[in-house]
């Protein structure tokens, strides 16, 4: 099978591409290397993939570059490319509008003109639900950040292409973590600060909770979505919730050192609690999260420690 993966150099995208290549598929990756974080980190994500015959990469911007021929012969499109992050979406809204909506619309137009594509899998987010994201897919969608608004709008844009026979499955990711996590994400920042004996900023009271999804479990469900009925939406989340304080305590135990805490007010757009009811995903695709939080955090710590040693060498 020929798979097109957008956002292929990112955290989740690079892991997904590796899994698809190992499964024997031909993978075409697209990434614009937008400077949300250093390009060198994304290039590192692609090191193994670039050596594989089953993988080819295109440095294309979905918002502006011609897409003629890129989708030729593709059977499925995994659309993971997006401008992520809650805080910057308040100040850099044009980036979110163009990356999350314009890019999606141009990709969908290319898909509907490519008769071989039988499925689009769109990576969305728990942020579409808003402050309290605990439950199943029937929860009201009330995003409280511009990021969440653009991701929900892109979901609806994908669904509108059912008018042209484009079969879309939406996956709402809940707090994915693990090796290669973006440097702006919470667990990456916590681990880096602990390794470097630097202060950790805790926003709000620290009792906000997250349902955590280890990267391997996320990729497993994303691949399984190939078999899902068209038009479905699924929550994709791990089975354990933890507060900020709980995660910090677990990381302290793994690393054998105490965190230096600096408190700041809660940030606009931050969710108070998230936990994915994944019953529908389990019923339809026989998927369930398998990685305990302590194991997943230990793997991310090991990866960040190794990365820090490489950079220091």
C-alpha positions in Angstrom: 0.0 0.0 0.0 1.2 3.5 -0.8 0.7 5.9 2.2 1.1 9.7 2.2 1.9 11.2 5.6 1.8 14.9 6.2 3.8 16.3 9.1 6.2 13.3 8.6 9.2 14.9 10.3 7.3 15.7 13.5 6.9 13.7 16.8 4.0 11.5 15.9 4.4 11.7 12.1 8.0 10.3 12.1 7.0 7.4 14.4 4.0 6.6 12.2 6.2 6.6 9.0 8.6 4.2 10.6 5.8 1.9 11.6 4.3 1.9 8.1 7.7 1.3 6.4 8.4 -1.6 8.8 5.0 -3.0 7.9 6.1 -3.1 4.3 4.2 -0.1 2.9 5.6 2.6 0.6 5.6 5.9 2.4 5.7 9.4 1.0 6.4 12.0 3.7 5.6 15.7 3.5 6.8 18.3 5.9 7.3 22.1 5.5 9.8 22.4 8.4 7.9 25.4 9.7 10.2 27.0 12.4 7.9 26.2 15.3 10.9 24.5 16.8 14.4 23.9 15.4 14.6 22.1 12.1 17.6 20.1 13.3 15.3 18.2 15.7 13.0 17.2 12.9 15.9 16.2 10.7 17.0 13.9 13.5 13.6 12.3 13.5 14.1 11.4 9.8 17.5 9.9 10.1 16.4 6.2 9.9 13.6 6.9 7.4 15.9 8.6 4.9 18.0 5.4 4.7 15.0 3.3 3.8 14.1 2.4 0.2 10.4 2.4 1.1 10.4 6.1 2.2 10.6 9.3 0.2 10.4 12.8 1.5 9.1 16.1 0.1 9.8 19.4 1.8 6.5 21.0 0.7 4.3 23.6 2.3 0.7 22.4 1.9 -0.5 26.0 2.1 1.2 27.3 -1.0 3.2 24.7 -2.9 1.8 22.8 -5.9 0.6 19.3 -4.9 0.4 17.9 -8.4 1.8 14.5 -8.6 2.7 14.1 -4.9 -0.5 12.0 -4.3 -0.1 10.0 -7.4 -0.9 6.4 -6.7 -1.5 6.9 -3.0 -4.0 4.6 -1.3 -4.4 6.5 2.0 -3.5 9.9 3.4 -2.6 10.4 7.0 -3.0 14.1 7.7 -0.9 14.9 10.8 0.6 18.3 9.7 -0.7 21.2 11.8 0.4 24.2 13.9 0.2 22.8 17.4 0.3 24.5 20.9 -2.3 26.4 22.8 -0.5 29.5 24.0 0.9 30.8 20.7 -2.5 30.4 19.0 -3.6 33.6 20.8 -0.8 35.7 19.4 0.0 34.0 16.1 -3.4 33.2 14.9 -2.6 33.6 11.2 -0.2 30.7 11.4 -2.9 28.5 12.9 -5.5 29.6 10.4 -3.2 28.9 7.4 -1.6 25.7 8.7 -4.7 24.1 10.1 -7.3 25.2 7.7 -5.9 26.5 4.4 -3.4 23.6 4.3 -6.2 21.1 5.0 -8.5 22.5 2.4 -5.7 22.4 -0.3 -4.8 18.8 0.6 -8.5 17.7 0.5 -8.8 19.3 -3.0 -5.8 17.3 -4.1 -7.3 14.1 -2.6 -10.6 14.5 -4.4 -8.7 14.7 -7.7 -6.7 11.5 -6.9 -9.0 8.5 -7.6 -6.7 6.0 -5.9 -7.1 7.5 -2.4 -9.6 5.4 -0.5 -9.1 6.9 3.0 -8.0 10.1 4.7 -7.2 9.8 8.4 -7.2 13.2 10.1 -5.3 13.8 13.3 -7.4 16.1 15.6 -7.1 16.8 19.3 -8.9 16.7 22.6 -8.7 20.5 22.6 -11.9 20.5 20.4 -13.8 19.6 23.6 -12.6 22.5 25.7 -11.8 22.9 29.3 -13.2 19.6 30.5 -12.5 16.8 28.0 -13.5 13.7 29.9 -15.8 11.3 28.2 -16.7 9.8 24.9 -17.2 11.2 21.4 -20.7 12.6 22.3 -19.1 15.3 24.5 -20.0 18.8 23.4 -17.2 20.5 21.3 -16.5 23.8 23.0 -12.9 24.7 22.3 -11.4 27.4 24.6 -8.3 28.2 22.5 -7.8 29.4 18.9 -5.9 26.2 18.3 -8.8 24.1 19.3 -11.1 26.2 17.2 -9.0 25.7 14.1 -8.7 22.0 14.7 -12.5 21.6 15.1 -13.1 23.7 11.9 -10.7 21.4 10.0 -12.6 18.3 11.2 -15.8 19.8 9.8 -13.9 20.7 6.6 -12.9 17.1 6.2 -16.4 15.9 6.7 -17.7 18.3 4.1 -15.7 16.5 1.5 -18.0 13.5 1.9 -19.9 15.4 -0.8 -17.2 14.3 -3.2 -16.9 10.8 -1.9 -13.8 11.4 0.2 -13.8 8.9 3.1 -12.4 10.5 6.3 -11.8 9.1 9.8 -11.1 11.6 12.5 -8.8 10.7 15.5 -8.8 13.0 18.5 -5.5 12.5 20.2 -5.2 13.0 23.9 -1.8 14.1 25.4 0.6 12.0 23.4 4.1 11.6 25.0 7.2 9.6 24.5 10.6 9.8 22.7 10.8 12.7 20.2 8.1 14.7 22.0 8.2 18.3 20.9 10.4 20.4 23.1 7.6 22.8 24.0 5.4 20.1 25.5 5.1 19.7 29.2 6.8 16.3 29.8 9.7 17.2 27.6 10.2 20.5 29.5 9.9 18.8 32.9 12.5 16.1 32.0 14.9 18.6 30.5 14.7 20.8 33.5 15.3 17.9 35.9 18.3 16.7 33.8 19.8 20.2 33.9 18.8 21.0 37.5 16.8 24.0 36.2 13.5 25.4 37.6 10.2 23.9 36.3 7.3 26.3 35.7 4.0 24.9 36.9 1.0 26.9 35.6 -2.1 27.2 37.8 -2.5 25.0 40.9 -0.9 21.9 39.3 -4.0 19.8 39.9 -5.0 19.8 36.2 -5.1 16.3 34.9 -4.3 14.6 31.6 -5.1 11.2 30.1 -1.7 10.2 28.8 -1.2 8.3 25.5 2.2 6.7 24.9 3.5 7.2 21.3 3.5 3.5 20.4 -0.2 3.1 21.5 -1.1 6.3 19.5 0.6 4.9 16.3 -1.0 1.5 16.7 -4.5 3.1 16.8 -3.7 5.4 13.9 -2.7 2.4 11.7 -5.8 0.5 12.9 -8.0 3.4 11.7 -7.4 2.1 8.2 -10.0 -0.5 9.0 -12.5 1.9 10.5 -15.9 2.7 8.9 -15.7 6.0 6.9 -17.1 9.0 8.5 -16.3 7.9 12.1 -14.7 10.0 14.9 -12.7 8.3 17.7 -11.1 9.5 20.9 -7.6 8.2 21.1 -6.2 8.2 24.6 -4.2 6.1 27.2 -5.8 4.5 30.2 -4.1 6.5 33.0 -4.7 10.0 34.2 -2.3 12.0 36.2 -2.0 15.5 37.5 1.0 17.8 37.0 2.2 17.0 40.6 1.7 13.3 40.0 3.8 13.3 36.8 6.5 15.4 38.5 6.7 12.9 41.4 7.0 10.0 39.0 9.8 11.8 37.1 11.6 12.6 40.4 11.5 8.9 41.2 12.8 7.8 37.8 15.6 10.4 37.8 16.4 10.2 41.5 16.4 14.0 42.0 14.0 16.7 43.2 12.3 19.3 41.0 12.8 23.0 41.5 9.3 24.5 41.2 8.4 28.0 40.0 4.7 28.8 40.0 2.9 30.9 37.4 -0.8 31.8 36.9 -2.9 29.5 34.8 -2.7 30.2 31.0 -5.6 31.0 28.8 -6.8 28.0 26.9 -5.3 25.4 29.2 -7.6 22.4 29.7 -8.5 21.5 33.3 -9.0 17.8 32.8 -8.8 15.3 29.9 -9.5 11.6 29.8 -10.6 9.7 26.7 -13.3 7.2 26.9 -12.0 4.9 24.1 -14.8 2.4 24.2 -15.8 3.1 20.7 -12.3 2.6 19.4 -12.1 -0.7 21.3 -15.4 -1.9 20.0 -14.8 -1.0 16.3 -11.1 -1.8 16.0 -10.2 -4.0 19.0 -7.6 -1.4 20.2 -6.6 -0.6 23.7 -3.7 1.3 25.3 -1.0 -1.0 26.6 1.8 1.1 28.0 1.7 2.0 31.7 2.6 5.6 32.4 5.6 4.8 34.5 7.1 2.7 31.7 6.4 5.4 29.0 7.9 8.1 31.1 11.0 6.0 31.8 11.4 5.5 28.0 11.1 9.2 27.3 13.6 10.0 30.1 16.1 7.6 28.6 15.6 9.1 25.1 16.1 12.7 26.3 19.1 11.7 28.4 20.7 10.1 25.4 19.8 13.1 23.2 21.4 15.5 25.7 24.6 13.4 25.7 24.8 13.4 21.9 24.4 17.2 21.8 27.1 17.6 24.5 29.6 15.4 22.7 
